[in-house]
Amino acid sequence: MIDQAQLLFVRATGNMNRRILFGPYDGQVLRSSDSRLRGFPFTTRRATQGELMRAFTELTRVKVSHIDEAALALEAEKPSETMSKSSKSSKSSKPSSHQLQQQQQKLSQEDETMILHSSQIQALIRRSKVPALISYITNNSIPPSFTFHQSSSQQMYHSPTPLHLAASSNSPAIVLALLTKCNSDPTILNGEGKPPFDLAGDRPTRDTFRVARHELGESKWDWDAAHVPPPLSKTEAENRTERERQAAADAEASRRKAEAERLKREDAERALGNRKKAGGQRLLEKTGAEKREEEMRGMTPEMRTRLERERRARAAEERIRRMQAGGGL
């Protein structure tokens, strides 16, 4: 499979991790000189399961973009129009170099603030830090319609808002906090025209949107535009989750029981096979009663009585001999 792959995506930081993948060792599969190798970044310090799933989704899913050539042509014409307007205005009133410097500094400070907020919020969401996220958004007066800075066009296209990112990360706790505590707007669409609910990859995350709809009420947002199904109370969601957990536990118990019975049958069949291989002989030794019964089989009652009397006499003689031997000691 590796030999036939067109590209190999690898994430290994540090010399030790790279030696584990690339050796050198006997029979190594990957080589650092392979031209197919590509790296991809993690937004978390360590490779969490959620971050691995996000990276896997980004690498395996195809994204379709619809390009409007007319709109692109209009966008291309806008800079020339603005440049002509600015040249005319500059002729009429030329700002001083100090004013231009202040304007550029103001824009750069706004960009830096947006970049800082974007990176901090993204990190808190991916690490599922609910209290810290609520505190950061509240203390910095982040608006409900906040969108991340356009430093990453791919990130902005798929998850432009904190709620989009939380839903795509399958983080129910973050989704509920953003909706009920931070007043995030669930109707904002991403570059694919999808609201945050459509990015949720598991049922608990989708149920969280329904619980928020139940708690916030129908008048809070246009829930139909947000693609959120009918409201669901928190108790109903917890009861359904408990039922599913119990059903999964029962299924696991049944599986283990069936597995134990299968192993028991296999052991019995194996023991039977061993007995047959031994020539049909019994593996266990016969007891004394079984031996006596076998000896007396076919005898008349008088012969059995005489044989029993002889056994008792021999047993009595043996006891007397042991007693004499013990007294002699």
N, C-alpha and C positions, 0 to 999 in steps of 0.2 A: 504494500500500500504506500509506504514512504517512497519507494523507488519510482512509483508511477505518479506521485503528486507533482503538480506544477509549482507550487509554492509551499514553504514550510514556515509557519509562524511560531516563533520561539520567544519566551520571556525568561531570561536567566540573568540575574544581576550578581556580581561577585565572582571571583576566580573559582571558588569551590563549586558553586552551582554550575558554572560553565564547564568545569572539569567533569562533573557528573554526566553532562549531556554529550560533550565532545571528546572526552578522554584526555590523553590516549589510554586505551585499554584493549584487551583482546576482544575481537568481534564487535567493535563499536559500530553503531548504525549511522550516527550523525557525525559530520565533519564540519569544522568551523569554516572551511574553505568552500563549502557548497554554495553555489550561486543562487540557489532557490531560497536560502534563508532570509527571512524578514523578521523584524522586531515589531512589537506593538506595545504601547505604554499602558501602565495601570495608573488609575487615579488614586489608588490606595497604596499605603506603604507595603502592606502584605497582600498576597493574592487571596482575598476572601472568596467564598463561593458565589456571592452576588456579583462581584467584580468579574470573576471568571465567566459567569453566564452572560454578563453584559458584553464582554469582549467576544465571546463565542457568537452571540447574536449579531454583533456588528460585522464579524468576519463571514458569516454564513448567510445572512439575509440580503436580498437584493432590494435596493431602494430605487423607486421609479420617480423621476422628476419630469414634470410637464413644462416645457420651455415655450414661452410666447415670444416669437420673433418680433412682433410689433412692439410689445412692451420693452424688449431689449433695445430696439432702435430708439424708442423714446427716452430710455434711460441714458443711452449714449449721447443723445442730443442735449440733455440737460446740462452736462458740464460746460459744453461750448456756450450755451445760452447764459449760464451763470457767469462764465468768464467774460463774455461781452458786456453783461450788465455791470460786473465789478469794474471792468476797465472804464466804462462810462462814468460810473460813480466816483472812481478814483480821480478822474480828470476834474470832476466838479468839486470834490472835497477829498483831499488826500489826508488820511490819518497819519499821525506821527508814528515813528518807529517804536516809541515807547508804548503807544496804544496797541499796535499790532503784537508786540511782545506780550503784553498783558492778556490779550485775547487768546493767543496761543497757549499761554501758561494756564489760563482758566479752562480751556478745553482739555488740556492734558491732565489737569487735576481731576476733572469730571471722569475722564476715561480711567484714570488710576483708581478712583473710588469705585467705579462700576466693576473693574477687573477684580478689585479686592473683595467686594461683596459677592461677586460670582464665584470666585474660588473658595471663599469661606463657606458659603451656603452649599455648594456642591460637595465639599469635603464632609460637612456635617450630615448631609443626607446620606451619602454613601457609607458613613460610619454609624448611621442610625442613632445619632445623638439628639433625641427629641427635646429634652429641656434646654440644651445649649442652642439648638436651632430656634426655638421659640424666643429665647432671650435675645439672640442676635438680631432676629427680624424686628422684635419689639423695640430694642434699644436704638437701632439704626433707622427706625421709621421706614422700613422697606414697604412699598405700596403693594396692594393685592395683585396688581397687574405687572409686577416686576418680571423682566426678562433678563436672561444672562447676557453678558457682554459678548459682542460678536468676534471674540478672539479665536473661536473655533466654529467655522461655518457648519461643520458636520454636527457638532453638538447643538448648535442653534437650530438646525433643520429638524432634528429628531426630538430633542427635549429642550425647548427654548425657555421653559419656566420651571421653578422648583417642583411644582405639582406634576409636571410631565416626567421629570427625572425620578421623583419618588415612586410614581406609578410604574415606570419601566424597570425600576430596581426591585419591584415587588416588596415594598416596605409599608405594610398596613399602618403601623404606628405613626410613621412620618406623614402619610397621606391624611390620616385623621387629624393630626395636629395642625397641618397646613390648612385644612378646610375649616375646622372648628375653632382653632386658636388664632391663626394668622390671617383668616379671611381670604384665602387664596381663591382666585377665580377659576372654576372648573370648565368654563366655556371657551377659554383661549385655545386656538388651534395651532398645531405645529406646521412645519413646512409640508407635511403630507396631508394636511387638512384634517388631522385627528385631534380630538380633545384628550386630556390626560387619561380618562377612563379607558379609552381604546388601547392604551399602551400597557395596561395591567395584564400580567402574564399568569396570575393564579387567582383562584376563587377568593381566598381571604382578602386580597387587595381589592378586588371588585366589590366584595361585600362591604368593605369599609366605606366606599362611596355611597352605598345605599344606606348605611347607618348614619353617615353625615347628612344625607338628604332627610332622613327621619328626624334628626336632632335639630337641624337648621330650619326646616320647614320649606314648603313649596314656594314661598314668595322670595326666598333669599336669592336663588339663582334660577336661570332657565335650565332646569335639570334635563329636560328633553333634548335641548340643544347640546348639552354636555354628554348625551348618550347614556345617562345614568338610569338604570331600571327602577321600578317602583321602590319606595322606601322600605327599610327593614330595621326593626328595632335591634338594639345591641343584645338583648336577651334572646331573641329569636336566632340571631347569628351565632351566639355562643352555644345555644342548644343544638343547633344543626352541626356545628363543629364537634360538639361532644358526641353526638350520635354517629358521626362519621368516624371519630376516633375509636368509639366502642366497636363499631362494625369492623374496622380494620384490626382491632385487637382480637375480636372473635375469629376473624378469618385466619389470623396468624396462629391462634391456639388450635384451630382445626387442622391447619397445615402441619403443625408440630405433632399433633396426635396421630395424624395419618403417617407422618414420617416415622414416628416411634413404632407404630404397628408394622410398617413395612420392614424396618430393621429387625423386629422380633420374628417376623415370618422368615426373613432371610437367614437368621441365626438358626431357627428350627430346621429349615431345609438343609443348611450346612451340616448340622449335627446328624441329621438323618443320612446324609451322604457319607459322612465319616463312618457311621455304623455299618452301612452297606459295604464300604471298602474293606472293613475289617473282617469280611467273610460271614457276616450275619451273627458273629459272636457278641455277647453282651459285654459292654465295656465295664460295668460295675461288678464287683465280687458278689457271690451268693452269700446270703446270711446263713447262720447256723440252723435256723428253723427250716429254711429251704433245702439245705443239705440233708437234714434228717428226714424230711418229707420225701425227698428223692430216694433215699436208701430204703424206706419202708414201703415204697410203691410196689404193689404186686404180692405182698406178704399176707398170710392168713392172720387172723387176730391172735392166735396162740404164738405164732412166730414174732409178731410185733411185741407182745407182752414179754417174751423171753429176751428179745433184743433190748427192750427198755430196761429190764431188770439188770442185764449185764452192764449197760451204760451207767446205771446208778451205782452198781458195785464198783466199777472202775473209778467213778468220781469219788466215792467214799474212800477207796484206797489211796487215791491221790491226795485227798485232804489229810488223811492220817499221816502220810509220808511227809507232807509239808509241815504238819504240826511237830512231828518228831525231829525234823531237821531244824525247825525253829527252836525247840527246846534244847537241842544239842549245842546250838550257838550260845 
